[in-house]
Amino acid sequence: MSAQGTSRGRKSGFRDRLTPARIAVGVLTILAIVFIFENTREVRIRLLIPEVTMPLYLALLAMFVIGALCGGYFFRRRPR
């Protein structure tokens, strides 16, 4: 039996799951994380009334997590 014949039985392999869109999202995620942790100075942040002082990377990381959760919620696959 040829190598091609043995791979037909697989439902999905690593290469099948590695699409250009997923690669782009992975690269952007890595760049965002590097950007977040390069910005370590203290900043004042005001949300409506309270004002807090915190490292910029914590504020950026919080926004990244909130954005990822919102994106995951809105773009998740619907059950069929």
KEKOL-320133 format. One record per atom (N, C-alpha, C): residue number from 1; residue in three letters; chain; atom name; x, y, z. Coordinates in Angstrom, 3 decimals. Layout:
% KEKOL-320133
+-----+------+-----+------+----------+----------+----------+
! seq ! type ! mol ! atom !       xx !       yy !       zz !
+-----+------+-----+------+----------+----------+----------+
! NUM !  ALA !   A !   CA !        X !        Y !        Z !
...
+-----+------+-----+------+----------+----------+----------+
END
This chain:
% KEKOL-320133
+-----+------+-----+------+----------+----------+----------+
! seq ! type ! mol ! atom !       xx !       yy !       zz !
+-----+------+-----+------+----------+----------+----------+
!   1 !  MET !   A !    N !    0.841 !   -1.161 !    0.000 !
!   1 !  MET !   A !   CA !    0.000 !    0.000 !    0.000 !
!   1 !  MET !   A !    C !    0.895 !    1.236 !    0.000 !
!   2 !  SER !   A !    N !    0.535 !    2.249 !   -0.744 !
!   2 !  SER !   A !   CA !    1.360 !    3.446 !   -0.853 !
!   2 !  SER !   A !    C !    1.113 !    4.369 !    0.340 !
!   3 !  ALA !   A !    N !    2.001 !    5.350 !    0.508 !
!   3 !  ALA !   A !   CA !    1.859 !    6.312 !    1.596 !
!   3 !  ALA !   A !    C !    0.606 !    7.151 !    1.395 !
!   4 !  GLN !   A !    N !    0.238 !    7.361 !    0.142 !
!   4 !  GLN !   A !   CA !   -0.957 !    8.140 !   -0.141 !
!   4 !  GLN !   A !    C !   -2.201 !    7.385 !    0.318 !
!   5 !  GLY !   A !    N !   -2.223 !    6.103 !    0.167 !
!   5 !  GLY !   A !   CA !   -3.367 !    5.294 !    0.564 !
!   5 !  GLY !   A !    C !   -3.565 !    5.264 !    2.065 !
!   6 !  THR !   A !    N !   -2.478 !    5.363 !    2.850 !
!   6 !  THR !   A !   CA !   -2.610 !    5.328 !    4.303 !
!   6 !  THR !   A !    C !   -3.107 !    6.647 !    4.856 !
!   7 !  SER !   A !    N !   -2.873 !    7.749 !    4.165 !
!   7 !  SER !   A !   CA !   -3.291 !    9.041 !    4.694 !
!   7 !  SER !   A !    C !   -4.753 !    9.345 !    4.383 !
!   8 !  ARG !   A !    N !   -5.388 !    8.575 !    3.545 !
!   8 !  ARG !   A !   CA !   -6.780 !    8.842 !    3.201 !
!   8 !  ARG !   A !    C !   -7.719 !    8.570 !    4.368 !
!   9 !  GLY !   A !    N !   -7.341 !    7.688 !    5.264 !
!   9 !  GLY !   A !   CA !   -8.192 !    7.331 !    6.382 !
!   9 !  GLY !   A !    C !   -8.248 !    8.397 !    7.470 !
!  10 !  ARG !   A !    N !   -7.299 !    9.329 !    7.489 !
!  10 !  ARG !   A !   CA !   -7.288 !   10.377 !    8.506 !
!  10 !  ARG !   A !    C !   -8.399 !   11.379 !    8.237 !
!  11 !  LYS !   A !    N !   -9.022 !   11.828 !    9.328 !
!  11 !  LYS !   A !   CA !  -10.063 !   12.839 !    9.161 !
!  11 !  LYS !   A !    C !   -9.448 !   14.231 !    9.003 !
!  12 !  SER !   A !    N !   -8.516 !   14.573 !    9.857 !
!  12 !  SER !   A !   CA !   -7.824 !   15.853 !    9.706 !
!  12 !  SER !   A !    C !   -6.480 !   15.762 !   10.399 !
!  13 !  GLY !   A !    N !   -5.476 !   16.213 !    9.714 !
!  13 !  GLY !   A !   CA !   -4.137 !   16.208 !   10.266 !
!  13 !  GLY !   A !    C !   -3.719 !   17.604 !   10.663 !
!  14 !  PHE !   A !    N !   -2.494 !   17.719 !   11.116 !
!  14 !  PHE !   A !   CA !   -1.958 !   19.013 !   11.540 !
!  14 !  PHE !   A !    C !   -1.944 !   19.993 !   10.383 !
!  15 !  ARG !   A !    N !   -1.562 !   19.547 !    9.206 !
!  15 !  ARG !   A !   CA !   -1.496 !   20.435 !    8.038 !
!  15 !  ARG !   A !    C !   -2.876 !   20.894 !    7.604 !
!  16 !  ASP !   A !    N !   -3.889 !   20.062 !    7.806 !
!  16 !  ASP !   A !   CA !   -5.245 !   20.450 !    7.437 !
!  16 !  ASP !   A !    C !   -5.762 !   21.561 !    8.345 !
!  17 !  ARG !   A !    N !   -5.357 !   21.555 !    9.588 !
!  17 !  ARG !   A !   CA !   -5.804 !   22.564 !   10.546 !
!  17 !  ARG !   A !    C !   -4.993 !   23.843 !   10.462 !
!  18 !  LEU !   A !    N !   -3.861 !   23.834 !    9.808 !
!  18 !  LEU !   A !   CA !   -2.976 !   24.994 !    9.724 !
!  18 !  LEU !   A !    C !   -3.312 !   25.781 !    8.459 !
!  19 !  THR !   A !    N !   -4.317 !   26.649 !    8.552 !
!  19 !  THR !   A !   CA !   -4.750 !   27.442 !    7.407 !
!  19 !  THR !   A !    C !   -4.044 !   28.793 !    7.413 !
!  20 !  PRO !   A !    N !   -4.021 !   29.495 !    6.288 !
!  20 !  PRO !   A !   CA !   -3.399 !   30.828 !    6.262 !
!  20 !  PRO !   A !    C !   -4.045 !   31.797 !    7.250 !
!  21 !  ALA !   A !    N !   -5.353 !   31.710 !    7.437 !
!  21 !  ALA !   A !   CA !   -6.029 !   32.598 !    8.389 !
!  21 !  ALA !   A !    C !   -5.565 !   32.318 !    9.808 !
!  22 !  ARG !   A !    N !   -5.407 !   31.049 !   10.167 !
!  22 !  ARG !   A !   CA !   -4.947 !   30.703 !   11.509 !
!  22 !  ARG !   A !    C !   -3.498 !   31.116 !   11.726 !
!  23 !  ILE !   A !    N !   -2.685 !   31.013 !   10.700 !
!  23 !  ILE !   A !   CA !   -1.297 !   31.466 !   10.799 !
!  23 !  ILE !   A !    C !   -1.268 !   32.974 !   11.025 !
!  24 !  ALA !   A !    N !   -2.085 !   33.722 !   10.279 !
!  24 !  ALA !   A !   CA !   -2.137 !   35.180 !   10.425 !
!  24 !  ALA !   A !    C !   -2.597 !   35.566 !   11.831 !
!  25 !  VAL !   A !    N !   -3.620 !   34.894 !   12.347 !
!  25 !  VAL !   A !   CA !   -4.097 !   35.186 !   13.701 !
!  25 !  VAL !   A !    C !   -3.009 !   34.866 !   14.723 !
!  26 !  GLY !   A !    N !   -2.299 !   33.777 !   14.536 !
!  26 !  GLY !   A !   CA !   -1.213 !   33.416 !   15.445 !
!  26 !  GLY !   A !    C !   -0.095 !   34.453 !   15.447 !
!  27 !  VAL !   A !    N !    0.291 !   34.914 !   14.267 !
!  27 !  VAL !   A !   CA !    1.349 !   35.935 !   14.160 !
!  27 !  VAL !   A !    C !    0.894 !   37.236 !   14.803 !
!  28 !  LEU !   A !    N !   -0.346 !   37.651 !   14.537 !
!  28 !  LEU !   A !   CA !   -0.863 !   38.883 !   15.139 !
!  28 !  LEU !   A !    C !   -0.959 !   38.768 !   16.654 !
!  29 !  THR !   A !    N !   -1.325 !   37.609 !   17.150 !
!  29 !  THR !   A !   CA !   -1.393 !   37.399 !   18.595 !
!  29 !  THR !   A !    C !   -0.017 !   37.525 !   19.228 !
!  30 !  ILE !   A !    N !    0.969 !   36.919 !   18.611 !
!  30 !  ILE !   A !   CA !    2.341 !   37.011 !   19.132 !
!  30 !  ILE !   A !    C !    2.832 !   38.454 !   19.111 !
!  31 !  LEU !   A !    N !    2.574 !   39.181 !   18.016 !
!  31 !  LEU !   A !   CA !    2.978 !   40.586 !   17.940 !
!  31 !  LEU !   A !    C !    2.262 !   41.431 !   18.995 !
!  32 !  ALA !   A !    N !    0.987 !   41.168 !   19.227 !
!  32 !  ALA !   A !   CA !    0.239 !   41.914 !   20.247 !
!  32 !  ALA !   A !    C !    0.814 !   41.652 !   21.630 !
!  33 !  ILE !   A !    N !    1.154 !   40.409 !   21.920 !
!  33 !  ILE !   A !   CA !    1.717 !   40.082 !   23.231 !
!  33 !  ILE !   A !    C !    3.080 !   40.738 !   23.422 !
!  34 !  VAL !   A !    N !    3.908 !   40.731 !   22.391 !
!  34 !  VAL !   A !   CA !    5.215 !   41.405 !   22.472 !
!  34 !  VAL !   A !    C !    5.013 !   42.906 !   22.704 !
!  35 !  PHE !   A !    N !    4.076 !   43.514 !   21.961 !
!  35 !  PHE !   A !   CA !    3.786 !   44.936 !   22.123 !
!  35 !  PHE !   A !    C !    3.313 !   45.239 !   23.535 !
!  36 !  ILE !   A !    N !    2.447 !   44.396 !   24.063 !
!  36 !  ILE !   A !   CA !    1.910 !   44.602 !   25.408 !
!  36 !  ILE !   A !    C !    3.020 !   44.608 !   26.445 !
!  37 !  PHE !   A !    N !    3.901 !   43.616 !   26.401 !
!  37 !  PHE !   A !   CA !    4.920 !   43.494 !   27.437 !
!  37 !  PHE !   A !    C !    6.135 !   44.388 !   27.217 !
!  38 !  GLU !   A !    N !    6.203 !   45.087 !   26.082 !
!  38 !  GLU !   A !   CA !    7.256 !   46.083 !   25.879 !
!  38 !  GLU !   A !    C !    6.878 !   47.419 !   26.505 !
!  39 !  ASN !   A !    N !    5.600 !   47.638 !   26.774 !
!  39 !  ASN !   A !   CA !    5.114 !   48.899 !   27.334 !
!  39 !  ASN !   A !    C !    4.861 !   48.713 !   28.823 !
!  40 !  THR !   A !    N !    5.876 !   49.048 !   29.624 !
!  40 !  THR !   A !   CA !    5.803 !   48.762 !   31.060 !
!  40 !  THR !   A !    C !    5.681 !   50.008 !   31.930 !
!  41 !  ARG !   A !    N !    5.622 !   51.188 !   31.354 !
!  41 !  ARG !   A !   CA !    5.576 !   52.387 !   32.192 !
!  41 !  ARG !   A !    C !    4.213 !   52.536 !   32.854 !
!  42 !  GLU !   A !    N !    4.172 !   53.338 !   33.915 !
!  42 !  GLU !   A !   CA !    2.929 !   53.593 !   34.642 !
!  42 !  GLU !   A !    C !    2.100 !   54.632 !   33.886 !
!  43 !  VAL !   A !    N !    0.795 !   54.422 !   33.834 !
!  43 !  VAL !   A !   CA !   -0.113 !   55.367 !   33.189 !
!  43 !  VAL !   A !    C !   -1.326 !   55.578 !   34.087 !
!  44 !  ARG !   A !    N !   -1.956 !   56.735 !   33.911 !
!  44 !  ARG !   A !   CA !   -3.217 !   57.010 !   34.602 !
!  44 !  ARG !   A !    C !   -4.353 !   56.696 !   33.645 !
!  45 !  ILE !   A !    N !   -5.293 !   55.914 !   34.107 !
!  45 !  ILE !   A !   CA !   -6.428 !   55.504 !   33.285 !
!  45 !  ILE !   A !    C !   -7.697 !   55.961 !   33.981 !
!  46 !  ARG !   A !    N !   -8.561 !   56.578 !   33.204 !
!  46 !  ARG !   A !   CA !   -9.824 !   57.064 !   33.765 !
!  46 !  ARG !   A !    C !  -10.976 !   56.392 !   33.029 !
!  47 !  LEU !   A !    N !  -11.822 !   55.724 !   33.793 !
!  47 !  LEU !   A !   CA !  -13.008 !   55.089 !   33.249 !
!  47 !  LEU !   A !    C !  -14.206 !   55.719 !   33.936 !
!  48 !  LEU !   A !    N !  -14.889 !   56.590 !   33.215 !
!  48 !  LEU !   A !   CA !  -15.998 !   57.383 !   33.747 !
!  48 !  LEU !   A !    C !  -15.524 !   58.242 !   34.917 !
!  49 !  ILE !   A !    N !  -15.669 !   57.801 !   36.142 !
!  49 !  ILE !   A !   CA !  -15.312 !   58.654 !   37.280 !
!  49 !  ILE !   A !    C !  -13.984 !   58.259 !   37.923 !
!  50 !  PRO !   A !    N !  -13.756 !   56.964 !   38.265 !
!  50 !  PRO !   A !   CA !  -12.510 !   56.651 !   38.981 !
!  50 !  PRO !   A !    C !  -11.277 !   56.763 !   38.077 !
!  51 !  GLU !   A !    N !  -10.193 !   57.174 !   38.690 !
!  51 !  GLU !   A !   CA !   -8.912 !   57.250 !   37.975 !
!  51 !  GLU !   A !    C !   -7.927 !   56.356 !   38.711 !
!  52 !  VAL !   A !    N !   -7.278 !   55.465 !   37.971 !
!  52 !  VAL !   A !   CA !   -6.308 !   54.555 !   38.573 !
!  52 !  VAL !   A !    C !   -4.971 !   54.699 !   37.870 !
!  53 !  THR !   A !    N !   -3.912 !   54.376 !   38.592 !
!  53 !  THR !   A !   CA !   -2.570 !   54.340 !   38.024 !
!  53 !  THR !   A !    C !   -2.134 !   52.886 !   38.004 !
!  54 !  MET !   A !    N !   -1.715 !   52.436 !   36.828 !
!  54 !  MET !   A !   CA !   -1.294 !   51.038 !   36.675 !
!  54 !  MET !   A !    C !   -0.294 !   50.944 !   35.535 !
!  55 !  PRO !   A !    N !    0.464 !   49.848 !   35.478 !
!  55 !  PRO !   A !   CA !    1.371 !   49.655 !   34.344 !
!  55 !  PRO !   A !    C !    0.565 !   49.529 !   33.048 !
!  56 !  LEU !   A !    N !    1.077 !   50.138 !   32.000 !
!  56 !  LEU !   A !   CA !    0.386 !   50.131 !   30.719 !
!  56 !  LEU !   A !    C !    0.173 !   48.716 !   30.206 !
!  57 !  TYR !   A !    N !    1.128 !   47.808 !   30.468 !
!  57 !  TYR !   A !   CA !    0.977 !   46.452 !   29.954 !
!  57 !  TYR !   A !    C !   -0.229 !   45.738 !   30.551 !
!  58 !  LEU !   A !    N !   -0.588 !   46.062 !   31.802 !
!  58 !  LEU !   A !   CA !   -1.774 !   45.443 !   32.396 !
!  58 !  LEU !   A !    C !   -3.051 !   45.936 !   31.725 !
!  59 !  ALA !   A !    N !   -3.100 !   47.228 !   31.416 !
!  59 !  ALA !   A !   CA !   -4.272 !   47.769 !   30.725 !
!  59 !  ALA !   A !    C !   -4.385 !   47.182 !   29.322 !
!  60 !  LEU !   A !    N !   -3.267 !   47.101 !   28.621 !
!  60 !  LEU !   A !   CA !   -3.285 !   46.522 !   27.272 !
!  60 !  LEU !   A !    C !   -3.635 !   45.040 !   27.307 !
!  61 !  LEU !   A !    N !   -3.108 !   44.324 !   28.276 !
!  61 !  LEU !   A !   CA !   -3.412 !   42.901 !   28.404 !
!  61 !  LEU !   A !    C !   -4.893 !   42.682 !   28.713 !
!  62 !  ALA !   A !    N !   -5.460 !   43.517 !   29.563 !
!  62 !  ALA !   A !   CA !   -6.889 !   43.413 !   29.874 !
!  62 !  ALA !   A !    C !   -7.724 !   43.652 !   28.618 !
!  63 !  MET !   A !    N !   -7.367 !   44.655 !   27.823 !
!  63 !  MET !   A !   CA !   -8.113 !   44.930 !   26.591 !
!  63 !  MET !   A !    C !   -7.941 !   43.800 !   25.575 !
!  64 !  PHE !   A !    N !   -6.760 !   43.199 !   25.539 !
!  64 !  PHE !   A !   CA !   -6.519 !   42.068 !   24.644 !
!  64 !  PHE !   A !    C !   -7.397 !   40.882 !   25.026 !
!  65 !  VAL !   A !    N !   -7.470 !   40.589 !   26.306 !
!  65 !  VAL !   A !   CA !   -8.288 !   39.466 !   26.779 !
!  65 !  VAL !   A !    C !   -9.769 !   39.735 !   26.515 !
!  66 !  ILE !   A !    N !  -10.222 !   40.955 !   26.803 !
!  66 !  ILE !   A !   CA !  -11.620 !   41.300 !   26.543 !
!  66 !  ILE !   A !    C !  -11.924 !   41.188 !   25.051 !
!  67 !  GLY !   A !    N !  -11.026 !   41.664 !   24.211 !
!  67 !  GLY !   A !   CA !  -11.223 !   41.562 !   22.762 !
!  67 !  GLY !   A !    C !  -11.240 !   40.122 !   22.288 !
!  68 !  ALA !   A !    N !  -10.367 !   39.293 !   22.828 !
!  68 !  ALA !   A !   CA !  -10.341 !   37.878 !   22.446 !
!  68 !  ALA !   A !    C !  -11.617 !   37.173 !   22.873 !
!  69 !  LEU !   A !    N !  -12.107 !   37.483 !   24.072 !
!  69 !  LEU !   A !   CA !  -13.355 !   36.873 !   24.538 !
!  69 !  LEU !   A !    C !  -14.541 !   37.320 !   23.680 !
!  70 !  CYS !   A !    N !  -14.600 !   38.595 !   23.350 !
!  70 !  CYS !   A !   CA !  -15.683 !   39.084 !   22.487 !
!  70 !  CYS !   A !    C !  -15.601 !   38.459 !   21.098 !
!  71 !  GLY !   A !    N !  -14.405 !   38.387 !   20.539 !
!  71 !  GLY !   A !   CA !  -14.238 !   37.759 !   19.233 !
!  71 !  GLY !   A !    C !  -14.616 !   36.293 !   19.252 !
!  72 !  GLY !   A !    N !  -14.230 !   35.599 !   20.306 !
!  72 !  GLY !   A !   CA !  -14.591 !   34.189 !   20.435 !
!  72 !  GLY !   A !    C !  -16.082 !   33.992 !   20.571 !
!  73 !  TYR !   A !    N !  -16.745 !   34.904 !   21.268 !
!  73 !  TYR !   A !   CA !  -18.195 !   34.795 !   21.449 !
!  73 !  TYR !   A !    C !  -18.936 !   35.060 !   20.137 !
!  74 !  PHE !   A !    N !  -18.538 !   36.099 !   19.420 !
!  74 !  PHE !   A !   CA !  -19.260 !   36.480 !   18.210 !
!  74 !  PHE !   A !    C !  -18.947 !   35.604 !   17.004 !
!  75 !  PHE !   A !    N !  -17.763 !   34.996 !   16.977 !
!  75 !  PHE !   A !   CA !  -17.383 !   34.221 !   15.807 !
!  75 !  PHE !   A !    C !  -17.297 !   32.722 !   16.056 !
!  76 !  ARG !   A !    N !  -17.849 !   32.263 !   17.168 !
!  76 !  ARG !   A !   CA !  -17.838 !   30.827 !   17.408 !
!  76 !  ARG !   A !    C !  -18.776 !   30.141 !   16.430 !
!  77 !  ARG !   A !    N !  -18.515 !   28.885 !   16.213 !
!  77 !  ARG !   A !   CA !  -19.347 !   28.118 !   15.280 !
!  77 !  ARG !   A !    C !  -20.677 !   27.774 !   15.932 !
!  78 !  ARG !   A !    N !  -21.703 !   27.926 !   15.187 !
!  78 !  ARG !   A !   CA !  -23.039 !   27.599 !   15.687 !
!  78 !  ARG !   A !    C !  -23.277 !   26.092 !   15.556 !
!  79 !  PRO !   A !    N !  -23.888 !   25.473 !   16.560 !
!  79 !  PRO !   A !   CA !  -24.192 !   24.031 !   16.450 !
!  79 !  PRO !   A !    C !  -25.220 !   23.783 !   15.349 !
!  80 !  ARG !   A !    N !  -25.041 !   22.685 !   14.641 !
!  80 !  ARG !   A !   CA !  -25.954 !   22.373 !   13.536 !
!  80 !  ARG !   A !    C !  -27.049 !   21.465 !   13.960 !
+-----+------+-----+------+----------+----------+----------+
END
